[in-house]
Amino acid sequence: MSTSNWKRRGFVAAVALATPLVIAGAPAASATAKSEIKVSGGLTQPVFSYQDAIREHVRVQSSVDSDGDGKKDLVRVDIIRPEESGSGLKVPVIMQESPYYDNPGVGFELEHKKYDANGHVTKFPMYYDNYFVPRGYAFVSVDMIGTRLSDGCPASYGASDVLGGKAVVDWLNGRATAYDDKGDPVKASWTTGRTGMIGHSYEGALGVGVAGTGVEGLETIVPLAAYTSGYENGHANGVLTWFKGGARWQSEHVDKDPAEKCEAMRQRMDTESDDETGNYNAYWDERNYRTGPISKARNVRASVFAVMGMQDRNVVGSQFSEWWAKLPRGVQRKAWVTQYGHLDPFWARREVWLNTLNKWFDHELMGISNDIMRRPRVDVQLGPDRWITQTDWPARAARTTTLRPQQDGSLGRTPSSGTGSYLDTAQTEIAMAADPATTNPNRLAFLTPPLKNSTRLSGTPSVNLKVKLDKPTANLGVLLVDYGQDTRINYRETTATASQGLKFIGGEDCVGPSTADDDGCYFKAGDNTATSGFNVVTRGILDAQNHKSLSRSTPLTPGKSYQITWKILPQDYEFKAGHRLGLVLTGTNDDFNLDETGNGTGTDVEPGTGARVTVDLVGTSISLPLVTGTSIK
């Protein structure tokens, strides 16, 4: 489903260019005869020539044969490094492994690689080469197995996707073999072997996956809106949230090889993914980078700098929170938790991001002493231009508060009695949350009194429902809503000039030197906001027949009461004083029903069961990790 946002990412094509502006601290590099790595203020400085950098490519032999042709897949690796690394200077590596170099392109500007007559890349997508090579890093761009110029078949987060990237890290550390175009072995004698992986969405997932193998030499990863569970890519607690056959579509979409080459693999994907039931099984366990057989959080040795948009409908917040909680205690880590959607922070908070990322890589890959680890671990965005810092995530001051729906439509702390009912139909979140005082046959809505103090949600809520159904199953939906007039990040709008909570504001930032083929300049963006009377803060959904197990469907007995508890999606959000916190109980969430464009498709995915859900209020509650009296900077 990382691909489901591609059409959204194409909106930049309509933005007119203005005169580029150079971001502070990023001048074009001019090399001395023998440049050496220069550090000032705890940061490496751009002293190496980008124009004269060495460009080369190799093919690394992996440990897998994903296309079944009897030969181990060779992984294409494109390299740019300072000229001085050819004459004794050893440099660390920043690595981006991506399936996107063919289709649809990389980053929000959908960039593609360009090559010279020798097959060397003259244009690397994104800014990593422009910004970091002048500072003394090599940048390594890896075509994921089955894509662009690598062998094999893309496996939609399967083992071969991960093991191809691991092989490259092994080669950089002298443990794997690579070949040039003549078939001669090539060693990475120019590097220290210290490698950091960075990438957005699927790319970030590859970094997470490779780190979870425990491979030596991978010192840090920077996953941006990254998947950690292939199952949650298209499912939510037994509910299918992406169209049937989505895994096959994803594999086909990033692969320009003839369809028949990987058809056998894709037929297995169709069968083994079991979209008919939405259950978790061995296929999805292979794609579980938290506790799976190929990659698991407890094996991570690399440090982690993670970024997650809590309003991301593509890579939902649990992809971050569940993995983050399972990392070994000794893993050094940092995070940005935002109110944006499916976003790379380079487009949102650019100058702060570049300075922070520079310090992070300098500390982790070059061993430079700076203040990056003395700063608060987590940056949290609470609204437009409103950020706070804290020691960890979720906030350590958060305490669980349990709220219970009342017969009169209020939401409070005391137990209640009585029942309510609704029909499981597919509705959008806006329709479900609007006009909470109005009777709606497809939902139940409950509101707190106006809040006396600002109250912050930080962590993962859980919901406890006591229900009866008149059919064997229903999709049980929950919304947590902020009712109160306010200007907020508009994560819902998708237009030619706005998406994921950002809008383009004209002009460009140049963050590094350029060549004729590869400039270091990118569109400028700012917060996209909207003023509204309510905002859906977080949500959850569960197929009732999976309430005991995600791996096994157990139909409910109509008319029988069941106590069902599950986690909804995590969030970090401030409810302002005077606002009201709302709980909406409903059925199928049409906003979860995504096609390949990332748009809701309703009956194409989950039409709703039509079941009547009767809720017993005495056994129904929501538990929220809350911090009261939050101060805003």
C-alpha atoms as one frame of an Amber mdcrd trajectory, in Angstrom:
protein
   0.000   0.000   0.000   2.981   2.298  -0.117   2.012   2.525  -3.752  -1.492
   3.686  -2.858  -0.285   7.215  -2.376   1.531   7.566  -5.668  -1.134   9.574
  -7.457  -1.249  11.904  -4.497   2.489  12.368  -4.777   2.104  13.464  -8.390
   0.337  16.695  -7.506   3.613  18.617  -7.539   3.685  18.537 -11.328   1.163
  21.350 -11.425   3.207  23.703  -9.244   4.947  26.552 -11.088   8.624  27.085
 -10.355   9.924  30.326  -8.922  13.489  31.566  -8.478  15.356  29.021  -6.373
  16.370  30.091  -2.872  19.456  28.650  -1.198  18.791  27.249   2.244  21.132
  28.439   4.959  24.222  26.307   5.432  24.028  24.581   2.034  26.342  26.404
  -0.386  27.753  24.744  -3.449  30.989  22.918  -2.603  34.306  23.916  -4.098
  37.021  21.378  -3.422  40.603  22.057  -2.508  43.308  19.930  -4.102  43.069
  17.389  -1.265  39.930  17.961   0.735  39.536  16.377   4.135  36.397  15.957
   6.161  35.724  19.258   7.912  33.631  19.620  11.065  32.306  22.858  12.513
  29.790  23.167  15.330  29.394  19.394  15.467  28.432  19.202  11.794  30.326
  18.054   8.708  30.749  20.840   6.174  30.382  20.714   2.351  34.024  20.795
   1.214  34.140  17.984  -1.364  33.352  18.550  -5.030  30.011  17.163  -6.125
  30.892  17.787  -9.779  34.079  15.694  -9.539  32.649  12.883  -7.415  33.276
   9.292  -8.495  30.242   7.597 -10.035  30.189   3.836 -10.498  27.918   0.832
 -10.290  28.185  -2.827  -9.323  25.909  -5.846  -9.011  25.962  -7.562  -5.616
  25.221 -11.256  -5.376  22.365 -11.901  -2.956  21.496 -15.102  -1.111  18.116
 -15.555  -2.865  16.703 -16.712  -6.188  13.359 -14.938  -6.155  12.505 -15.573
  -9.819  13.379 -19.283  -9.707  15.809 -19.184 -12.638  18.427 -21.257 -10.826
  20.767 -18.310 -10.183  21.169 -16.078  -7.164  19.704 -12.636  -7.807  22.185
  -9.849  -8.517  21.314  -6.508  -6.948  22.131  -3.327  -8.862  23.970  -0.744
  -6.742  24.659   2.800  -8.007  27.329   4.737  -6.136  28.499   8.330  -5.875
  31.382   9.178  -3.530  33.958  11.935  -3.029  36.818  11.868  -5.497  39.235
  11.655  -2.580  37.818   8.273  -1.607  39.663   6.926  -4.644  43.008   7.864
  -3.142  42.903   6.786   0.478  40.022   8.577   2.155  37.555   6.048   3.600
  33.987   7.280   3.886  30.762   6.015   5.467  27.685   5.231   3.402  24.172
   6.601   3.269  22.043   4.030   1.466  18.591   4.215  -0.069  17.086   0.947
  -1.251  13.966   1.588  -3.299  11.428  -0.229  -5.478  10.290   3.091  -6.964
  13.073   3.961  -9.422  11.026   2.684 -12.371   7.474   3.259 -11.250   6.273
   5.723 -10.077   9.506   7.575  -9.278  11.046   8.667  -5.994   9.877  11.417
  -3.647   7.018  13.853  -4.050   8.566  15.118  -7.288   8.618  11.549  -8.671
  12.240  11.627  -9.806  13.930   8.931 -11.877  17.540   7.934 -12.411  19.489
   9.099 -15.461  22.545   7.292 -16.835  25.592   8.142 -18.935  27.085   6.085
 -21.760  28.963   3.931 -19.238  25.831   3.106 -17.325  26.746   5.304 -14.341
  23.971   7.338 -12.754  24.150  11.048 -13.538  20.934  11.889 -11.676  20.116
  10.369  -8.308  16.553  10.958  -7.113  16.151  12.987  -3.916  18.712  15.176
  -2.179  20.870  12.641  -0.323  23.686  12.759  -2.877  23.629  16.547  -3.355
  23.635  17.247   0.367  25.822  14.517   1.859  28.507  13.706  -0.746  30.061
  17.192  -0.351  30.185  16.494   3.396  32.292  13.362   2.984  29.741  10.575
   2.586  29.191   8.046  -0.165  25.614   7.720  -1.327  24.530   4.254  -2.441
  21.294   3.852  -4.389  20.017   0.266  -4.506  17.422  -1.075  -6.950  15.320
  -3.437  -4.832  15.287  -7.023  -6.077  12.891  -7.370  -9.027  12.961  -3.665
  -9.909  14.890  -1.412 -12.283  18.238  -3.099 -13.065  18.228  -5.775 -10.349
  17.404  -9.431 -10.969  14.453 -11.259  -9.503  10.858 -10.552  -8.546   9.532
  -7.970  -6.071   7.863  -9.802  -3.197   5.724  -7.063  -1.571   7.767  -6.977
   1.659   8.730 -10.639   1.467  12.053 -12.184   2.453  13.824 -11.485  -0.844
  13.077  -7.747  -0.597  14.887  -7.661   2.746  17.733 -10.043   1.954  18.705
  -8.135  -1.192  19.380  -5.029   0.908  21.210  -7.067   3.529  23.537  -8.410
   0.816  24.544  -4.842  -0.095  25.406  -4.034   3.532  27.387  -7.267   3.641
  29.308  -6.252   0.500  30.100  -2.829   1.947  31.613  -4.695   4.891  33.572
  -7.263   2.876  31.239 -10.230   3.405  29.561 -10.491  -0.030  30.677 -10.437
  -3.652  29.936  -7.755  -6.253  30.750  -7.657  -9.953  31.382  -4.975 -12.535
  29.930  -5.043 -16.050  32.701  -7.379 -17.192  31.909  -9.878 -14.466  35.036
  -9.115 -12.472  34.771  -8.982  -8.662  34.759  -5.522  -7.096  35.576  -4.686
  -3.480  34.261  -1.668  -1.581  37.739  -0.680  -0.422  36.798   3.002  -0.263
  34.381   2.736   2.658  34.606   2.348   6.406  31.646  -0.020   6.064  29.559
   2.065   8.445  26.178   2.327   6.720  22.954   4.187   7.359  19.729   3.376
   5.488  17.074   6.024   4.837  13.826   6.040   2.903  10.125   6.804   2.805
   7.252   4.300   2.920   8.314   1.021   1.223  11.916   2.326   1.228  11.726
   2.909   4.966  10.275  -0.558   5.431  13.335  -2.029   3.716  15.581  -0.268
   6.229  13.471  -1.638   9.078  13.566  -5.109   7.528  17.324  -5.136   6.966
  17.988  -3.805  10.478  15.840  -6.607  11.889  18.237  -9.206  10.468  20.881
  -7.885  12.859  23.354  -7.387  10.010  26.699  -5.989  11.150  27.783  -2.689
   9.615  24.291  -1.205   9.450  24.838   1.421  12.120  21.628   3.410  11.822
  18.317   3.554   9.971  16.028   6.516   9.281  12.591   5.056   8.421  10.106
   7.707   7.275   6.439   6.634   7.348   7.698   3.062   7.155   5.808  -0.218
   7.182   6.806  -2.717   9.863   4.007  -5.204   9.146   2.930  -6.286   5.689
  -0.380  -7.447   7.141  -1.235  -3.948   8.333  -0.391  -2.754   4.842  -3.866
  -3.851   3.758  -5.699  -5.134   6.813  -6.974  -3.910  10.164  -7.864  -6.612
  12.669  -9.338  -8.935  10.061 -10.920  -6.186   7.952  -9.560  -5.852   4.415
  -8.577  -2.195   3.946  -7.013  -2.510   0.519  -8.572  -4.065  -2.572  -8.274
  -7.824  -3.133  -5.101  -8.732  -4.957  -3.334  -5.644  -3.642  -0.074  -7.498
  -2.960   0.043  -8.762  -6.566  -0.776  -5.298  -7.895   2.023  -3.768  -5.854
   4.532  -6.326  -7.122   3.455  -5.761 -10.729   3.409  -1.985 -10.444   7.067
  -1.582  -9.492   8.291  -4.153 -12.020   8.770  -3.376 -15.719   9.877  -6.885
 -16.668   7.556  -9.030 -18.827   4.608 -10.205 -16.725   5.302 -13.896 -17.282
   8.709 -13.676 -15.569   7.180 -13.408 -12.086   3.723 -14.867 -12.694   4.404
 -18.031 -10.665   5.393 -15.975  -7.636   2.354 -13.728  -7.997  -0.027 -16.648
  -8.228   1.393 -17.892  -4.927   0.929 -14.399  -3.465  -2.728 -14.383  -4.561
  -3.367 -17.709  -2.849  -1.235 -17.339   0.264  -2.268 -13.782   1.155  -5.867
 -15.036   1.692  -7.704 -11.786   0.973 -11.002 -13.668   1.134 -10.876 -13.956
   4.922  -8.490 -11.145   5.849  -6.797 -13.487   8.342  -3.180 -13.372   9.450
  -1.134 -16.398   8.356   2.376 -17.603   7.476   2.460 -15.406   4.367   1.959
 -12.309   6.514   4.277 -13.588   9.235   7.140 -13.572   6.713   6.330  -9.886
   6.139   6.236  -9.054   9.840   9.345  -7.060  10.729   8.381  -6.913  14.411
   8.412 -10.606  15.321   8.676 -12.483  12.003  11.093 -15.239  10.950  13.241
 -13.064   8.641  13.341  -9.770  10.495  12.395  -8.932  14.068  12.665  -5.861
  16.266  14.571  -7.650  19.006  17.461  -8.273  16.559  17.925  -4.600  15.688
  21.431  -3.348  16.461  21.276  -0.153  14.428  20.218   3.108  16.014  16.851
   4.453  14.867  15.616   7.900  13.848  11.959   7.338  12.925   9.335   9.739
  11.579   5.604   8.992  11.664   2.578  10.991  10.578  -0.251  10.042  12.904
  -2.859  11.008  10.299  -1.284   8.736   7.702  -4.043   6.630   6.130  -1.509
   4.692   4.087   1.022   3.627   6.727  -1.057   3.742   9.899   0.438   4.810
  13.222   0.622   1.306  14.697   3.257   0.501  12.077   5.504   2.824  14.094
   4.246   2.362  17.655   4.161  -1.443  17.793   7.675  -1.761  16.376   9.088
   1.115  18.452   7.880  -0.557  21.654   9.589  -3.838  20.729  13.052  -2.382
  20.020  15.733  -3.505  22.469  16.138  -1.085  25.345  19.779  -0.457  24.433
  19.009   0.779  20.891  19.667   4.505  20.634  16.677   6.188  19.077  14.972
   9.402  18.108  11.558  10.155  16.606   9.374  12.844  15.111   5.641  12.274
  15.647   3.494  14.560  13.495  -0.094  15.418  12.557   0.688  15.029   8.844
  -0.270  12.171   6.583   2.050  10.000   4.477   4.947  12.396   4.480   8.732
  12.682   4.297   9.698  15.524   6.701  12.015  16.993   4.069   8.858  18.504
   2.583   7.452  19.751   5.877  10.104  21.209   8.179  13.043  21.302   5.823
  15.715  23.387   7.503  15.204  21.811  10.925  15.082  18.373   9.319  18.323
  18.773   7.378  20.200  20.122  10.391  18.920  17.289  12.594  19.587  14.574
   9.998  23.083  15.949   9.367  23.889  15.774  13.075  22.373  12.304  13.347
  24.408  10.794  10.513  27.569  12.622  11.641  27.222  11.173  15.136  26.215
   7.668  14.090  28.335   7.138  10.968  31.352   9.383  11.508  31.534   9.301
  15.290  31.471  13.082  15.561  30.784  14.458  19.014  27.745  16.745  18.880
  24.614  17.351  20.920  22.195  15.110  18.994  21.929  12.528  21.784  21.696
  15.171  24.503  18.610  16.704  22.943  15.127  15.434  23.873  14.470  12.145
  22.142  11.141  13.013  20.515   9.703  16.010  18.650   5.894  16.057  18.682
   3.734  18.222  16.425   0.502  19.296  18.114  -0.781  21.537  15.347   0.193
  24.082  12.689   3.677  25.403  13.587   3.279  23.952  17.098   5.956  21.527
  18.232   7.023  20.283  21.650   9.843  17.959  22.718   9.818  15.149  25.241
  12.009  12.372  26.582  10.255   9.455  24.871   7.123   8.354  23.080   4.462
   7.981  24.225   4.705  10.749  26.814   5.839   9.301  30.124   3.346  11.496
  31.961   0.387   9.862  30.188  -2.021   8.070  32.502  -4.879   5.803  31.465
  -8.330   7.347  31.793 -11.388   5.193  31.117 -14.486   6.888  29.726 -17.901
   5.250  29.447 -20.826   6.115  27.168 -24.022   7.155  28.933 -27.647   6.569
  27.984 -28.164  10.336  27.532 -25.385  10.577  24.901 -22.746  11.910  27.256
 -19.306  10.394  27.876 -18.071  10.209  31.425 -16.214   8.175  34.029 -19.109
   6.436  35.739 -20.608   3.144  34.548 -23.957   3.369  32.798 -26.806   1.112
  31.831 -29.049   0.718  28.826 -28.413  -0.177  25.204 -28.107   1.413  21.805
 -27.899  -0.014  18.307 -26.792   0.805  14.775 -26.407  -0.857  11.388 -23.022
  -1.874   9.963 -22.957   0.131   6.735 -19.998   1.672   4.924 -19.744   5.397
   5.664 -17.058   8.058   5.476 -15.604   9.387   8.693 -16.991  12.845   8.051
 -20.508  11.424   7.751 -20.067   9.320  10.882 -18.692  12.161  13.019 -20.862
  15.068  11.820 -23.785  16.408  13.896 -23.279  14.129  16.902 -26.523  15.241
  18.559 -28.545  14.085  15.542 -29.960  10.577  15.512 -28.225   8.457  12.883
 -29.228   4.797  12.345 -25.651   3.949  11.353 -23.811   5.144  14.474 -23.941
   5.970  18.171 -22.266   9.180  19.363 -21.260  10.201  22.896 -19.613  13.472
  24.032 -17.879  14.680  27.179 -18.807  18.048  28.668 -16.532  20.916  27.531
 -13.012  20.294  28.824 -11.856  22.599  31.629  -8.178  22.182  30.711  -6.257
  21.263  27.611  -5.863  17.492  27.544  -3.378  15.588  25.451  -3.726  12.069
  24.155  -0.322  10.368  23.844  -0.198   6.662  23.069  -2.533   3.874  22.029
  -6.190   3.856  23.149  -8.145   0.652  23.555 -11.881   0.063  23.287 -14.002
  -2.440  25.161 -17.413  -3.236  23.641 -20.193  -5.479  24.856 -22.256  -6.284
  21.777 -24.885  -8.543  20.245 -25.223  -9.051  16.506 -28.128 -10.315  14.422
 -25.678 -11.840  11.922 -22.516 -13.963  12.319 -20.212 -10.948  12.011 -19.962
  -7.196  11.630 -17.204  -4.680  11.133 -16.995  -2.823  14.431 -15.753   0.736
  13.967 -14.672   3.354  16.499 -13.833   7.036  16.043 -12.327   9.370  18.623
 -13.335  12.930  17.675 -12.349  16.441  18.781 -15.467  18.637  18.732 -14.626
  22.342  18.813 -13.921  25.120  16.321 -10.220  25.257  15.499  -7.633  25.607
  12.739  -5.890  22.299  12.245  -3.550  20.500   9.860  -5.694  19.569   6.852
  -4.477  16.043   6.251  -7.555  15.119   4.168  -7.230  17.546   1.258  -5.707
  16.205  -1.944  -5.486  18.679  -4.818  -2.996  19.713  -7.483  -1.069  21.783
  -4.926  -1.863  20.234  -1.532  -1.668  16.799   0.036  -0.949  15.010   3.318
  -1.246  18.210   5.373   1.093  20.325   3.224   0.694  22.809   0.399   3.228
  24.204  -1.999   4.001  27.879  -1.422   6.077  28.740  -4.502   9.806  28.749
  -5.080  12.479  26.194  -4.354  15.124  25.493  -1.748  18.534  24.454  -3.043
  20.040  22.166  -0.446  23.205  21.149  -2.265  25.304  21.690  -5.394  24.024
  20.747  -8.829  25.117  19.348 -12.156  23.451  19.688 -15.544  21.522  16.437
 -14.889  21.027  16.588 -11.143  20.121  19.747  -9.273  19.807  19.947  -5.509
  16.678  22.125  -5.586  13.185  21.170  -4.426   9.771  22.794  -4.120   9.018
  24.694  -0.926   6.017  23.696   1.141   4.187  24.796   4.275   1.390  23.607
   6.526  -1.980  23.249   4.838  -4.662  24.149   7.360  -8.444  24.205   7.583
 -10.818  25.643  10.144 -13.583  23.262  11.168 -15.930  22.409  13.996 -14.618
  18.885  14.512 -11.718  16.633  13.664 -11.406  12.847  13.669  -8.403  12.259
  15.907  -7.979   8.514  15.597  -9.929   5.434  14.654 -10.090   1.663  14.831
 -11.922  -1.196  13.172 -12.228  -4.942  13.760 -13.975  -7.834  12.072 -15.992
  -9.253  14.972 -15.273 -12.831  13.932 -11.559 -12.115  14.516 -12.070 -10.872
  18.072 -10.334 -13.956  19.493  -7.633 -14.394  16.865  -6.358 -12.654  13.746
  -5.373 -16.072  12.370  -8.749 -17.739  12.700 -12.284 -16.580  11.946 -14.894
 -17.491  14.560 -18.405 -16.432  13.499 -20.546 -15.044  16.328 -23.820 -16.587
  17.426 -26.595 -14.114  16.585 -28.313 -12.815  19.717 -25.487 -13.807  22.063
 -23.533 -11.156  24.009 -19.786 -10.870  23.446 -17.165  -8.783  25.247 -14.702
  -7.558  22.620 -11.539  -5.535  23.339  -8.912  -4.249  20.933  -6.434  -1.451
  20.367  -7.309   1.408  18.055  -4.671   3.451  16.235  -2.168   5.443  18.318
  -2.087   9.214  18.369  -0.467  12.247  19.959  -3.022  15.038  19.944  -4.134
  17.970  22.071  -7.795  18.562  22.905  -8.017  22.246  23.791  -9.870  23.656
  26.781 -13.541  24.191  25.901 -13.557  21.407  23.312 -15.495  18.171  23.740
 -14.103  14.700  23.267 -16.382  12.431  21.262 -16.684   8.657  20.938 -18.487
   7.390  17.837 -19.402   3.700  17.567 -20.165   2.624  14.032 -19.648   0.001
  11.360 -17.472  -0.148   8.252 -15.156   2.849   7.877 -15.210   3.849   4.217
 -12.030   5.869   4.728 -10.181   2.607   5.376 -11.341   1.218   2.031  -8.429
   2.116  -0.222  -7.754   1.371  -3.856  -4.389   1.789  -5.556  -4.856   5.576
  -5.700  -5.271   5.838  -1.933  -8.929   6.860  -2.217 -11.942   5.340  -0.464
 -13.787   2.861  -2.671 -16.619   1.689  -0.410 -18.212  -1.467  -1.742 -15.163
  -2.356  -3.827 -13.425  -3.396  -0.594 -15.689  -3.686   2.470 -19.343  -2.839
   1.789 -20.453  -3.455   5.388 -22.282  -6.549   6.530 -25.674  -4.921   7.136
 -25.702  -6.461  10.620 -27.482  -4.710  13.468 -25.051  -4.131  16.319 -26.625
  -3.756  19.765 -24.307  -2.176  22.314 -24.702  -2.847  26.033 -23.457   0.367
  27.664 -22.690  -1.228  31.014 -19.871  -3.236  29.397 -18.628  -0.579  26.975
 -15.757   1.864  27.482 -12.712   3.459  25.912  -9.349   3.743  27.690  -7.196
   6.721  26.766  -3.567   7.527  27.682  -3.973  11.203  28.641  -1.698  14.027
  29.752  -3.568  16.951  31.306  -2.546  20.589  31.393  -0.202  20.327  28.401
   1.695  23.566  27.839   2.284  24.651  24.259   5.335  26.433  22.967
